[in-house]
Amino acid sequence: MSDVAVLEVEGLEKRYKNFSLRVSFHLAPGEVLGVVGPNGAGKTTMIHCLLRIVRPDRGRVRFFGLDLDQHEVAIKQRVGFFLEEAPLFRQMRASDVLKFFASFYPSWDWNLAEKMLQQFELDVTKEVSELSKGMRAKLGLVTALSHQPELVILDEPTAGLDPGMRREFVHLVRTALRDFHPAILLTSHIMADVEDLADRVAFLQGGKIALLESKTRLLQSWRRIRTRCRDLPWLDPGDWVAVEHDQANGELQLVTNRWNIALLDQLREAGLKDLEVFTLSLEEIYSYVIHPRGRTSATLSNNAHRWRGLAGGK
């Protein structure tokens, strides 16, 4: 496998009147990067800049070591893409849509396309406008994968699909990863998709990447610790993403993104007992990164500092 990054994004910027995007990241061969964030965070703007649907204001983008401005056609022949609610020529038959897309890709594999169409039970004699949202999504995925691209860009691929359709969609992406090992850039606000597929996760908020980390590292390093105490002891704010203390019943919940067993020893030394430790799902981690908070009126460090939750432990 080549050591050259499939995608390198350096200082990519796009400015609008009330919004600006500025991101940097890279994608390795065969890697799945999930980009998550709320609506309006800039996920689709980023994808549109990468595909040159809109022109960025500044920054450098390289695919397979090639500059996008100089090698756009050659690059796009090696890339598959799926855009949420892509038009797909709604008055054309699905079979004609496939022929149209096939004409752009020298490596188009009709055997692979037919295999996916059969798996999806997709009637290609129908016009695109006659297909359900789920079937249009399946057609879009066939157009994205049938030339066995080295990079697949999926923008909100399962938005609006029912759970059964979503599982089928994810299964096909996994099959592609197994069969021809593409790198995948996946944007989504559905955390289950990202948890199913991603190797690394980028949390996008307000046009900037708030955190980029491997999924394994995220799931290993975030924990919730629960106990009861009357008075909140001294706690180092740098260790905690959130501190939630209910003074009425004494329940204390601590969330950390720096989990290690030594934290329990520190808490016990601070006088806390009966400590319970829980793992966090990616969706729970998302809520703390995107919406940092500390829901407590208690003070820390001998009442010297008012605690405020900060994602990333900063």
C-alpha positions in Angstrom: 0.0 0.0 0.0 1.3 3.5 -0.9 2.5 5.8 1.9 1.2 8.8 0.1 -1.8 10.3 1.8 -5.0 9.9 -0.2 -6.2 13.3 0.8 -4.3 16.3 2.4 -6.2 19.4 3.4 -4.1 22.3 4.6 -5.8 25.5 5.8 -8.8 25.1 3.6 -11.0 28.2 4.0 -14.4 29.3 2.7 -16.0 32.5 3.9 -19.6 33.5 3.7 -21.3 36.6 5.2 -22.3 34.8 8.4 -20.1 31.7 8.4 -16.5 30.7 7.7 -14.9 27.3 7.3 -11.2 26.7 8.1 -10.0 23.1 8.4 -6.8 21.0 8.0 -6.6 17.2 8.1 -5.3 14.2 6.1 -6.6 10.8 5.1 -4.4 7.7 4.8 -5.0 4.9 2.3 -7.7 2.5 3.4 -8.7 4.8 6.3 -12.2 5.9 7.2 -12.5 9.4 8.6 -15.8 10.4 10.1 -16.6 14.1 10.2 -19.4 14.8 12.7 -21.1 18.0 13.8 -24.5 19.7 14.1 -26.4 21.1 11.1 -24.6 24.3 10.0 -21.2 23.2 11.3 -19.7 23.2 7.8 -19.7 19.6 6.8 -21.3 20.0 3.4 -19.4 23.2 2.7 -16.2 21.3 3.3 -17.2 18.5 0.9 -18.3 21.0 -1.8 -14.9 22.7 -1.5 -13.1 19.4 -1.9 -15.1 18.5 -5.0 -14.8 22.1 -6.4 -18.6 22.5 -6.4 -17.7 25.8 -4.7 -14.3 27.5 -4.9 -12.5 27.9 -1.6 -11.0 31.2 -0.7 -7.6 29.8 0.3 -5.8 26.7 1.3 -4.2 23.7 -0.3 -5.9 20.4 -1.3 -4.0 17.4 -2.6 -5.4 14.0 -3.6 -3.0 11.1 -4.0 -0.1 13.6 -3.9 -1.6 15.6 -6.8 -2.7 19.2 -6.6 -6.4 19.5 -7.2 -6.1 22.7 -9.2 -3.7 21.1 -11.7 -5.0 17.5 -11.9 -8.8 17.8 -11.3 -10.0 15.4 -14.0 -7.4 12.7 -13.2 -8.1 13.0 -9.5 -11.9 12.7 -9.9 -11.6 9.6 -12.0 -10.1 8.0 -8.9 -12.8 9.3 -6.5 -16.3 8.2 -5.9 -18.8 10.5 -4.2 -22.3 10.5 -2.8 -24.0 13.8 -1.9 -27.1 14.0 0.2 -30.1 14.7 -2.1 -28.0 14.8 -5.2 -30.3 15.5 -8.2 -29.3 12.3 -10.2 -31.3 13.6 -13.2 -34.7 12.8 -11.8 -36.4 12.5 -15.2 -33.9 9.9 -16.4 -34.3 6.2 -16.0 -31.9 4.7 -13.3 -30.2 2.6 -16.0 -29.4 5.7 -18.0 -28.0 7.5 -14.9 -25.7 4.5 -14.5 -24.6 4.7 -18.2 -24.0 8.4 -17.8 -21.8 8.0 -14.8 -20.0 5.0 -16.3 -18.9 7.2 -19.3 -16.7 9.3 -16.9 -14.8 6.4 -15.3 -12.4 4.2 -17.4 -12.3 1.7 -14.5 -16.2 1.3 -14.2 -17.0 -2.3 -13.4 -20.5 -3.3 -14.7 -20.3 -6.7 -13.0 -19.9 -4.9 -9.6 -22.7 -2.5 -10.5 -25.0 -5.4 -11.4 -24.1 -7.2 -8.2 -25.0 -4.1 -6.1 -28.2 -3.6 -8.0 -29.3 -7.1 -7.4 -28.5 -6.9 -3.7 -30.5 -3.7 -3.5 -33.4 -5.1 -5.6 -33.3 -1.8 -7.4 -35.5 -1.5 -10.5 -33.4 0.4 -13.0 -36.2 0.7 -15.5 -37.9 3.3 -13.3 -37.2 7.1 -13.6 -35.3 8.5 -10.6 -38.3 10.6 -9.7 -40.3 7.3 -9.2 -37.8 5.9 -6.7 -38.2 6.2 -2.9 -35.6 8.2 -1.0 -34.0 5.0 0.1 -33.8 3.6 -3.4 -32.3 6.9 -4.7 -29.7 6.6 -1.9 -28.9 3.1 -3.1 -28.6 4.3 -6.7 -26.2 7.0 -5.5 -24.0 4.5 -3.7 -23.9 2.3 -6.9 -22.7 5.3 -8.9 -20.1 6.1 -6.2 -18.6 2.6 -5.9 -18.9 0.9 -9.3 -15.5 2.1 -10.5 -13.8 0.8 -7.4 -12.4 4.3 -6.4 -9.4 4.8 -4.2 -11.3 7.4 -2.2 -15.0 7.6 -1.5 -16.6 10.8 -0.2 -20.0 10.3 1.5 -21.9 13.3 2.6 -24.7 12.4 5.0 -25.4 9.1 3.1 -28.0 7.7 5.5 -29.9 10.9 6.4 -33.6 10.3 6.3 -33.3 6.5 5.8 -35.1 4.1 8.0 -33.0 1.8 10.3 -33.3 -1.2 8.0 -32.1 0.8 5.0 -29.3 2.4 7.1 -28.0 -1.1 8.1 -28.1 -2.2 4.5 -26.2 0.9 3.4 -23.5 0.4 6.1 -23.2 -3.2 5.1 -22.4 -2.3 1.5 -19.8 0.2 2.5 -18.2 -2.4 4.7 -18.2 -4.8 1.7 -16.4 -2.2 -0.4 -13.8 -1.7 2.3 -13.2 -5.5 2.4 -13.1 -5.9 -1.4 -11.1 -3.0 -2.8 -10.0 -1.1 0.4 -10.8 2.5 -0.5 -10.2 5.4 1.9 -13.5 6.9 2.9 -14.4 10.5 4.0 -17.8 10.3 5.7 -19.8 13.2 7.0 -22.8 12.5 9.2 -24.8 13.7 12.2 -25.9 10.0 12.8 -23.3 8.8 15.3 -24.2 5.1 14.8 -22.9 5.3 11.2 -19.6 6.8 12.4 -19.2 4.3 15.3 -19.8 1.5 12.8 -17.3 2.6 10.2 -14.8 5.2 11.2 -11.2 4.7 12.2 -10.8 8.4 13.2 -13.4 11.0 14.1 -13.2 14.8 13.5 -15.7 16.9 15.5 -16.6 19.9 13.4 -18.2 22.9 15.2 -18.6 26.4 13.8 -16.5 25.7 10.8 -13.5 24.5 12.8 -12.3 21.0 13.9 -12.7 21.0 17.7 -11.2 17.6 18.1 -9.7 14.9 15.8 -8.9 11.5 17.3 -8.9 7.8 16.6 -12.2 6.2 17.5 -10.3 3.6 19.6 -8.6 6.3 21.5 -11.8 8.2 22.1 -13.6 5.1 23.5 -10.6 4.2 25.7 -9.9 7.6 27.1 -13.4 8.9 28.0 -15.1 7.7 31.2 -18.0 8.7 33.5 -17.3 8.3 37.2 -20.3 8.3 39.6 -20.4 8.6 43.4 -22.1 10.5 46.2 -20.7 13.3 48.4 -22.0 16.1 50.4 -19.3 18.6 49.7 -17.3 18.8 46.5 -13.7 18.1 47.3 -10.7 19.7 45.6 -10.5 18.6 41.9 -8.0 19.5 39.3 -10.1 21.1 36.5 -7.6 19.9 33.9 -8.7 16.3 34.4 -12.4 16.8 33.9 -14.5 17.6 30.9 -17.7 17.9 33.1 -18.5 17.9 36.8 -22.1 17.5 37.7 -23.0 17.8 41.4 -26.5 17.6 42.7 -26.2 19.2 46.1 -29.8 18.1 47.0 -29.0 14.4 47.0 -25.2 14.5 46.9 -24.9 12.6 43.5 -21.6 13.5 41.8 -20.8 12.6 38.2 -17.4 13.3 36.7 -16.6 13.0 33.0 -12.9 12.7 31.9 -11.2 12.4 28.5 -7.9 11.4 30.3 -9.0 8.1 31.8 -6.4 6.1 33.7 -6.6 4.0 36.9 -4.6 6.7 38.8 -7.6 9.0 38.6 -9.5 6.6 41.0 -6.6 6.8 43.4 -6.7 10.6 43.3 -10.4 10.6 43.9 -10.1 8.2 46.8 -7.4 10.4 48.3 -9.8 13.3 48.0 -12.2 11.4 50.2 -14.6 10.0 47.6 -15.8 6.4 48.1 -17.9 3.8 46.3 -16.7 5.0 42.9 -18.5 3.6 39.8 -16.9 3.8 36.4 -18.8 3.8 33.1 -17.7 3.9 29.4 -19.1 6.5 27.1 -20.6 5.9 23.6 -19.4 8.0 20.7 -22.7 9.8 20.8 -22.2 10.8 24.5 -18.6 11.9 23.7 -20.0 14.0 20.8 -22.4 15.8 23.2 -19.5 16.9 25.5 -17.2 17.9 22.6 -19.8 19.9 20.7 -21.7 21.2 23.7 -19.1 21.6 26.5 -20.7 22.2 29.8 -20.2 21.9 33.6 -23.6 21.7 35.3 -22.7 22.6 38.8 -22.7 25.7 41.0 -20.1 24.2 43.3 -16.6 25.6 43.4 -13.3 23.8 42.9 -9.9 24.1 44.4 -11.1 25.2 47.9 -13.6 27.6 46.3 -10.8 29.5 44.6 -12.0 28.7 41.0 -15.4 28.5 39.5 -15.3 25.3 37.4 -16.3 25.5 33.8 -16.4 22.5 31.5 -14.0 22.7 28.5 -13.9 20.0 25.8 -10.4 18.7 25.2 -9.4 19.2 28.9 -8.0 22.6 28.2 
